[in-house]
């Protein structure tokens, strides 16, 4: 019997999304939504490309998952995102009733925990720090590149 993939496995998929954002000169945050051991939604930041401040990775992944599953509630799903969600995304995760949220790097400046740790749905389980060094290093590389320009 095969063991189901673990959090690091799925976070690596989110990291690939973040790398796509980096390549497109977007803030490198990626997300995937997993339900019953398969990816049902994915996304990365598209705020520059779409000229839309709401086009965060989590929003893209939630929308894709809801479309794919045919419903707006994602209670049986896990969102994997490379950086701690912001307040806006935490609100969307709340309304989508996402069952579990797993993030990589903590965001002490703009993460939801700084502003309202209870923004998420009360039944949502949260795990932070999965592949944190890799997630944080990608963000640091992006902003180092921006400062050098």
C-alpha positions as CSV (number, residue, x, y, z in Angstrom):
1,X,0.0,0.0,0.0
2,X,1.3,3.4,-0.9
3,X,1.6,6.2,1.7
4,X,-0.3,9.3,0.7
5,X,1.9,12.3,-0.2
6,X,2.9,14.5,2.7
7,X,2.8,18.3,3.3
8,X,6.3,18.7,1.8
9,X,5.3,17.0,-1.4
10,X,2.3,19.3,-2.0
11,X,4.3,22.4,-0.9
12,X,6.9,21.6,-3.6
13,X,4.0,21.9,-6.1
14,X,3.2,25.3,-4.6
15,X,6.8,26.2,-4.9
16,X,6.7,25.4,-8.6
17,X,3.8,27.8,-9.0
18,X,5.9,30.4,-7.1
19,X,8.8,29.9,-9.5
20,X,6.4,30.6,-12.4
21,X,5.5,33.9,-10.7
22,X,9.2,34.7,-10.2
23,X,9.9,34.0,-13.9
24,X,7.0,36.3,-14.9
25,X,8.4,39.1,-12.6
26,X,5.5,38.7,-10.1
27,X,6.0,38.4,-6.4
28,X,6.9,34.7,-6.1
29,X,4.0,33.2,-4.2
30,X,2.4,30.0,-5.3
31,X,-0.6,27.9,-4.1
32,X,-2.3,24.6,-4.8
33,X,-5.5,23.2,-3.4
34,X,-5.5,19.5,-2.7
35,X,-8.6,17.3,-2.3
36,X,-8.4,13.6,-1.8
37,X,-4.7,13.5,-2.8
38,X,-5.0,15.4,-6.0
39,X,-4.5,19.0,-7.0
40,X,-7.9,20.5,-7.8
41,X,-6.7,24.2,-8.1
42,X,-3.5,26.0,-8.5
43,X,-2.3,29.5,-8.9
44,X,0.5,32.1,-8.5
45,X,0.5,35.8,-8.1
46,X,-0.8,37.6,-11.2
47,X,-1.2,41.1,-9.8
48,X,1.2,42.7,-12.3
49,X,0.0,40.8,-15.4
50,X,-3.7,41.5,-14.6
51,X,-3.2,44.9,-13.0
52,X,-5.3,43.6,-10.2
53,X,-4.4,43.8,-6.5
54,X,-6.7,40.9,-5.7
55,X,-5.0,38.5,-8.1
56,X,-3.0,36.7,-5.3
57,X,-2.0,33.1,-5.6
58,X,-4.5,31.9,-3.0
59,X,-7.4,33.7,-4.8
60,X,-6.4,32.0,-8.1
61,X,-6.2,28.6,-6.5
62,X,-9.4,28.9,-4.6
63,X,-11.3,30.0,-7.7
64,X,-9.8,27.1,-9.8
65,X,-10.7,24.6,-7.1
66,X,-14.2,25.8,-6.7
67,X,-14.7,25.7,-10.4
68,X,-13.2,22.2,-10.7
69,X,-15.2,20.8,-7.8
70,X,-18.4,22.6,-8.7
71,X,-19.0,24.3,-5.4
72,X,-17.8,27.2,-3.4
73,X,-17.1,25.4,-0.1
74,X,-13.7,23.6,0.2
75,X,-14.1,22.0,3.6
76,X,-12.4,18.8,2.5
77,X,-9.5,20.6,0.9
78,X,-6.1,21.7,1.9
79,X,-4.5,24.9,0.6
80,X,-0.8,24.9,0.3
81,X,0.7,28.3,-0.1
82,X,4.4,29.3,-0.1
83,X,3.9,32.4,2.1
84,X,1.5,33.1,5.0
85,X,-1.8,34.4,3.6
86,X,-2.5,38.1,3.9
87,X,-5.7,39.5,5.5
88,X,-7.6,39.5,2.2
89,X,-6.7,35.9,1.4
90,X,-7.5,34.8,4.9
91,X,-11.0,36.3,4.5
92,X,-11.4,34.4,1.2
93,X,-10.2,31.2,2.9
94,X,-12.7,31.8,5.7
95,X,-15.6,32.2,3.3
96,X,-14.5,29.1,1.3
97,X,-14.5,27.1,4.5
98,X,-11.1,25.6,3.6
99,X,-10.5,22.7,5.9
100,X,-6.8,23.1,6.2
101,X,-4.2,25.7,5.4
102,X,-0.5,24.9,5.1
103,X,2.0,27.7,4.5
104,X,5.7,27.9,4.0
105,X,7.3,31.2,5.0
106,X,5.9,33.3,7.8
107,X,5.1,36.9,6.9
108,X,5.7,39.1,9.9
109,X,4.8,42.3,8.1
110,X,1.7,41.5,6.1
111,X,0.5,38.0,7.2
112,X,-3.0,37.5,8.6
113,X,-1.7,36.5,12.0
114,X,-0.3,40.0,12.7
115,X,-3.7,41.6,12.1
116,X,-6.2,39.0,13.2
117,X,-5.3,35.5,13.9
118,X,-9.0,34.6,14.1
119,X,-9.7,35.7,10.5
120,X,-9.8,32.1,9.3
121,X,-12.8,29.9,9.6
122,X,-12.9,28.4,13.2
123,X,-12.8,24.9,11.8
124,X,-9.8,25.5,9.6
125,X,-6.6,23.8,10.8
126,X,-3.4,25.7,10.1
127,X,0.2,24.5,9.8
128,X,3.1,27.0,9.1
129,X,6.7,26.6,8.3
130,X,6.6,23.8,5.8
131,X,9.7,24.1,3.5
132,X,10.1,27.6,5.1
133,X,13.8,28.1,4.0
134,X,13.0,27.3,0.3
135,X,9.9,29.5,0.3
136,X,11.6,32.4,2.1
137,X,14.7,32.2,-0.1
138,X,12.6,32.6,-3.3
139,X,11.0,35.8,-1.9
140,X,14.4,37.1,-0.8
141,X,15.9,36.5,-4.2
142,X,13.0,38.3,-5.9
143,X,13.3,41.4,-3.8
144,X,17.1,41.3,-4.0
145,X,16.8,41.3,-7.8
146,X,14.3,44.2,-7.6
147,X,16.6,46.3,-5.5
148,X,19.5,45.7,-7.9
149,X,17.6,47.2,-10.8
